[in-house]
Amino acid sequence: MQNAPYPWREVDQGTNLRQLMAIWQEKNADKLAFRYQEVGEEEIVEISYPRFAEDICALGTAFLNLGLQGAKIAVVGDNSYDWIVTYFAATNSGNIIVPLDRDLNTVEIGYLLQRSGCKAIVSTAKYNGLLDEIEPTLPDLEHRLLVGPGESLRALMEKGRELYQKGDTAFANVVLDDDALTALLFTSGTTGVAKGVMLSHRNLTSDVIASIMSVELWGTTVLVLPLHHSFAFTTSVLCALHSGTTICINKTLKDLSPDLQLFKPDYLFLVPVIVSALHRRILQAMRKAGREAWLTKVMEHSDALVALGVDLRRVIFKSILDNFGGQLKLVISGGAALDAALVAQYYSFGIDLREGYGTTECSPVLAVNRNYYHKPGTIGPALPLVEIMINDPDDQGEGEICVKGDMVMQGYYGDAEATAEAFINGWYRTGDIGKLDEDGFYSITGRAKNVIILSNGKNVYPEEMEMQVQGLPGVREVVVYDENDLIVVEIFPDEEYLQENPGVDIKVQLQQGIDAINEKLPRHKKMADLRIRDQEFEKTGSGKIRRTAIRRLK
């Protein structure tokens, strides 16, 4: 199997989302863009690429008819076709989309709506009470629209459809500024207050094009990740559409397994916590069936055959692949570091698991392991059209990752000081510490804001130890931090593992694993204190652990 550099893929070009939409509509006129089930319904709704474009035109026309142009339009709620149409209708009618985290509370949503000055909000009905409560504090808010069958957004869409069918050309006549603000994304940072990332059409389209030049997508995918997250929307929607694939919309995470069975995806975009959870379910099922030892032995034999050029993985592990719908061949993971051991396990089953890297401020993808050029434990080579610099590297070649390219944001909304601090000589500072190897692959070794500086001046990046501890049996979540110059490792155990192993003293077992890890670490990195917690760590909307919350409790 090829694992060497190869040319970038040829991809249709564009500088704004409307140009990309025109390409999709022309090239995929006979394809399905979306498949999904309405809440509570069994029937699968199918939307062609031309119908998708028509719905966007209808809603965009309606927005303009309401007097919304150059306005900020918020969208919040579970993943849905209406959510996606709202995004495109807003951005292609000269408005600004403001995706909000669906898990925010009343105070947080009210603050962001007020801070951004949104004139309209599109949401599901479950937010009615919340919006009723905060609406008096939102002087700019003029329109509240609900998604779903029979709700106001659908009615507005039909009104817009009637208008353009009768000759209203307002939507088609909008002249888009490729470099104007078109999406305002509030980050859910692990180390501080949310910032408003300002992205333009050019930012978004350049990242989509660069991503598809690097990675080939095909067939069908299931949209799993929350759409307000930049990784989810850019990859699972924009990249999927620009590849001419069909997007099947997962209702909720609890419906993921049946939706995989129903829609049978060829590829998925996921985050490590979901990759790990799916893998864990497979191993637990094997343990319950008394086949764990069998699985290990068969995987070893299968891997040996693959090395000899005989690939029977999809036959041998058919029962496992059926858990993913039976067609899955590629998973791209982003948002956090991925355990290289998981890459090997998925490969043994016949699924290519690739790690990528990005940040909301860069639209967000910057690097990814390619279909046929990859290295586990790295984030892959830089995308085409992206420049990456390791700033001020130390003697190990590690330094802050800085980037340039059309995908880099315009700045932080209403925060010139933070914007200035985010750049150095025209390079965007990611805040991540990394290095480049001799084959052109980048690795992330830590986060600058998370670095532990000991009294002896030594620097410790907690992610390095966390990745190793995460691989120990019985670990669900782990965070490493310092307390009085000692390295503390705090673990939330895997509850299912404890249920299956009732006689295990989990602290003793984990301490033995940590001792083994410590033997290979330099003295200043050794984990001196193990703590077991009885509840999950507090997380951001994208599933990352909030380190600030841990510091507050110390």
N, C-alpha and C positions, 0 to 999 in steps of 0.2 A: 504494500500500500504506500502511495506516494507520501513523503513527508519532507519536502524540499521547497525552496522558494519557487513561485511561479507567477506569471504576469497577472496584473490586476484585471478584473473582469470589465468588459465594456458595458457601460450603463448609460441610459438616456439622461440627458442633462436638463437642468432648469434652475431658476434662481428664486422662484416663489412657489407656494403650494398650489396656486391655480394652474401654473404651467405643468406641474407634476400631475395634477388631476386630469388635465387634457390628455396627457400621455397615457394614463391608466385607462381612460374611457376609450381611447382609440385602439390601444393594443389588446384590451381585454373585453371587448364588446360581447363576447360569447361566454364569459366566465362569471362565476359567482364571487362577489366581493365579501359577503357576510352570510352566515347561517347562525340562527339563534332561536331560543324559545322565549316567548313572553312569560313573565312570572305567572306561575300557576297553570300554564298551558303545556300540552304535550306536543302540539303541532310545531314543526320546525319552519320558521320563516326564512325564506331565501331571498337575498337582495343581489341583483346583478350589478356589475360595475356601472352600466348606464343608468340604472335606477338610483344608485347611490349618488351619482352626479346630479341627477334630477332633484332628489330630495334636498341636497345641499343648495342648489339654485333656488328651490322653493322657500326654504327657511331663510336663506340670505336675502331674498327679495322681501320677505315679511319683516325681517329686522330693519331693513332700510325704510320700509313703509311705516314702521313705528318711529322713525326718526333716529334710529341707532346707527350712527356712523362715526368712527373715531372714538367710540364709547368702549368702556370695559364691561365685558359680559362674563359673569362668573358661572361656573358649572360645578356641581357637587352631587355625589351620589354613587351608587353601585355602577359597575361597568354595564353599558347598554349601547345599543345602536343609536338611540337618541342622543346620548352623551357625545358620541363620535361625530354625528351630523352637526350638532351644535358647535363643536370645535371648528369644523371646516366652514360652516356657514358664517361664523363670526370672523375668522381670520381672512376669509376671501371676500368679505363685504367691507373691508377697511376698518373693522373693529378689532378689539384686543381681547383675547380669551384669557380668563383667569381661572385655571383649574384649582379647586380647593380639595384638601385632604378630607375624605368622607368620614374620618374618625375624629375630626376636631370637635371640641365642645362649643357650647353657645358663645362663651367669651371669646374664644379663639377665632371662630368664624366671623363674629361681629367685628372684631378688631381688624381682620384682614379685608373685609368688605368696606369698612370705613376707611382704612388706610389706602386702599386702592381706588376708592371712589367709583365703585361699580354702579352702573345704571340699570342693569338687569341681572337676574340670577335664574339659572335653570337648575332644577333639583327634583328629587323624588318627593312624594307626598310625606314621607316620614320626617322631613325637615320643616314641615308647616309650623308646628308648635314652636320650634326654635326660631324660625324667621318671624313669626308673630311677635315673639318676645323682643327681638332686637331691632325690628324694623323702625321703631320711633327714633333710634339712634343713627339711622342711615339716611341722611337728607338727600343723597344722590340717587338712591334706589327708586326707580320708576316702574319696573316691571318684574313680576314674579311668575315664572312659567314652570309647569309641572310636566315631567316626562311620563311616558307610558300610554297605552291605548285609552282613548277617550279623554285624555288630559289636554291642558291648554296648549302645550308645545305642539302636539299633533294637529290641533285645530288651527294654530297659527301657520304651521307648515302648509296645510291645505289652502288656507287663504292666500299664501304666497304663491302656491302653485296656480291658483286661478288667475292671479295678477299677471304672472309672466306668460301664461297661456293666452291671455288677452292682449299681450304685446308690451307688458312692462319690462323694459330692458335695463332697469337701474342696476341690477346685480352684475350683469355682463359688462356694463359701462364703467364700473368702479376701476380706477387705475391704481394698482397696488404699488407702493413704494417698497422695494425689496429690502431696504435697510431700516424701515420704520419699525417701531415696537409692534409686535403682533401677538406675543404670548408673554404673560407675566406669571412666573412660577415661583411660589414661595417654598423655599427649601425647608425640610424637616431635619435640621442638623442635629448631630449627636452631641455637639459641644457648645451650642449657643442658640441665640434667638434667630428665628427664621428671617431670611433675607429675600427680597423680591428680585429674582433673576429676570432680566429683560432680554428677550430673544426676538430676532427678526425673522422674516421669511428666508433671507439668505442664510442665516445661522442654521435654521432647521433643514432646509433643502440640501445644503452642502454636507451636513452630517449624514443625511439619508444616502446621498449619492456615494460618499466615501465608504459608508458601511457596506453597501451592496457591491461596490467595487471589490471589497475584501472578502465577503462571505456570500455564498450562493444559498438562496432559499427556494423552496419549491412546494407545490401541492397544497396542503392544508395545515393550518396552525390553530391552536386554541388560545384565545386571549385570557390569561390568568391574572396577571399583575394589575394592580389598581391604576386606572388611566391617568390619575392626577400626577403620577410619578413619571418623570421625564424619560427614564429608561423604558418604561412600559409603552408610552405613546410613540416614541420615536421608533423603537424596534418592532413591537408587536402590531402596530398600526401602519405607520409611515413606511417602514422598510418592507413590511409584508405586502402592502398595496403596490409599492414600486417594483416588487418582484412578481406581481401578478398572481399572488396566492389568495386562498380563501381563508378568511378570519372567522372562526367559530367562537362565539362569546360565552365564556364560562360565567354562570350566574353568581356563585359564591364559592369560596374555597371548599366548603363542606360538600359541594356538588362536583368537585374536581374529578374524582374517580369515575362516577357515572358519565360525566361529560367527555372524558377521555375515551371511554368505551363507545359513546354515542357518535362522536365526531371523528375519531381515529386520525389524530394529527400525524403529519410527517416530521414536523419540527416544533419546538417550543422555546420561548424565552422565559426563563425562570430566575429566581434568586436562590442563593445557597440553602436557605432554611427550607424551601420547598423541595429542592433537589435532595436534601438529606432526609426529609420526611418521607418522600416517596420510596427512597432506598431502604429506609428503616422499616417501612411496612412490608416490603418484600422479604427482608431477613426475618422479621417477626413471624410472618406466615410460614416460612421455611422451618423456623424453630418449633412452632406449634405442630407442624406436620412431622417433626422428627427427621427433617431432611437437610439440616444445616451442614452436617459433615459431608453428605452427598454433594451438596451444592459447591462446597469448597473444592472437593476433589475434581468434579466435572469442570469447574472453571479453570483449574490448572491444566487439565488435559486439553480443553478447548483453546486456551491461550497458546499452548505448545503447537497445536495444529495450525493456528493462524500464523504463527511465526514461520511455519513451513509452507505457507501459501494455501492452506486448506481452511476455508472459512465456513464453518457449520453453525455459527453462533445463533442465527435466527431460527434455525431448526431445533437445536438443542435446548434453547431457552425460550421457546415459543410461549410456554405457559407464563413466564415472567413478562415477556413483551406484550402479552395480551392484557396485562394490567394497565398498559399505556395505550391500549387500543389496537395494538398489533402492527402499526405502520411506522412507529416512531423511530427515526434514525439519527436525529440531531437535536441536542439541547444546548442552548447558549445561556450561560449564567453570568449575571452581573450584579452590581449593587454592593457586593462584599466579597471578601476573599473566599476562594473555593479550595477545599481540601483535595490535594492531588490524588489521594487514595480513592476518593469518590470517582475521579476521572477514570482510573484503572478499573474500578468495579463496573461502571456503566459500559465501558469498552468491552469488558468480558461478556456482558449480556448482548452486545451488538448495537449499542447506542453511543454515538460520538458526543462526548460532553466537552464543550469548549468554554473557556473563561474569557471574558472581556472586561474592559475597564472604561470608566468615564465619570463625568461629573455634570450636574445640572447646568452649571455655568458654561458648559461646552456642548450643549444640545442633545445628548450628553456623551456619545461614544467617542473614544479617542484611540483605543487599541483593542485588538481581539485576536484570539487564536483562530486561524483560518480553517476551512474545511480540510485542506490537504497540506497545511504547514502549521504545526502546532507543537507546543512543549508544555506538558503539565507542570503546574507550580508557577507558571508565568501568566501575564495578562496578554501575551502575544506581541506581535510587532505593531508599530503605529499604523493607523489607517493612512491610505493615500490622502493627500491634501492636508495632512496634519503634521506640524513640526513639533517635536518633543526635545526638550533640553533638560539634562540633569544639572541643576544649578549648584555650584560650589560643592562638587563631590568630595567625599573624604577619601582616606587611603583604601577603602573597600569599594570605591566607585559609587557610593550612595550619596544622594543629595535630593533636593526638592524637585519634583517633576513640574516643569513649566512648559506651556504650550502656546503655539500660534496657529492661526487658521481661520477661515471664514465661519467656522462653527462656534467660535468664542463669543460670549455674550457681549452686549453693549455696555453692561454695567449693572449695578444694584439700584433698584428703584428708590429714588429719593434719598440716596445715601452716597454722596460724592466722596466722603472720607473713606468709606469701606471699599468703594470702587478703586480709588487710588492705591489703597493698601494691597489690593488683589493683583496688581500688575507691577512688573519690574522691567524697565526698558522695553516695554511693549509686549512682554511675555506674561501670560496669565499664570499665576501661582496657584497650583492645585492644593497645596498644603499636604500632599502625600509625598512620602519619602520612597525613592525607588532607585533602581539601577538598570543598566543595559548590559546584556551579555554579548559574547562574540558572534552570536548568530542573529542578532537584531531583535531579541525578545526582551521585553521589559518585565521587571518584577517589582511588586510593591512590598516594601519591608516595614512600613509603618506610617503613621499619621503624625505630622509635625505637632499638631495640637495635643496629641495623646502621649507624646514622648515623656518618659520618666527620667528626670535628671537627678541623679543621686548626689549625695554630699561630696563624694570623691570626684565629681565631674563626669562620671560615666553616663552615657545615654543608653536607655533601654526602651525598645519599641515593644509595647505589650502584645501587639498582634502576632509577633513572632512566636511567643510562647502559647498564646491562645490557640493558634492553629495546631500546634502539637498536642495540646491537652484535649482539644475537640475530638481527636481521634481515639481517645481512651473509651473503652466500653462503659456505658452508664452515664456519659456526659450529654446533656441536652444543650446547655448554654454555659459559657465561661467568660469571665472578665478578669484581666490581670491589672493590678494597680499597685501603687506604693503607699506604705503607711509607716511613718517614722523611719524611713530609709530601708525598709524591708519590702520585698516583693511579695504581694498577697495574690493568691489565686482563689477566686470565688466561683463556685460551680452550682448550677441548678441541675440536679440529676434528671435523667430520663425516667419518667414515671412508669412507662410501660416496661422498661428494663427492670425496674425494681419489682414490679408485679410478677414478672416472669422468673425472677431470681430472689424469692422471699428470704432465703437464708444468707444472702450476701450482706456483709457489713460494708456499705458503699464507701464510707470515709476511709476505711482501712485499704480497700481495693484501689481507690483513687490515689491515696497517698503513695502506694507502691508504684503506680504508674508515673506519678510526678517525680518520685525519687529516680526512676529510670531515665526520665527526660533530663532531670537536673545533672545527672552524671555526664551528659554530653554538652552541658552549657558552661560558659565561663563563670567564675565565681560571682561577678556582679549581676548576672542574670538569673541566678538560681532562685526558685520560688520557695520562700521560707515559711509561708503560712497558708494552710489550706482551710477554706471556709465553705461549708455546705449551706445552701439557702433552701427555703421551703416554698418559694414562689418565683415565677419568672421575673427576669429583669424588665424594667420599664423600657418601652421601645418607641421609636419614631413611627410615623405612618408608613414608611417603607420597610419596616421590620428590623431596623438597626437598633442595637442597644444604646440607650441614652447614658453616656458616661457621666454627664453632669448630675444625673439623678443619684448615681452611686456616690459621687463626691459629696453630695448634700447629706447623705446618710452616714458618712464616715465620722 
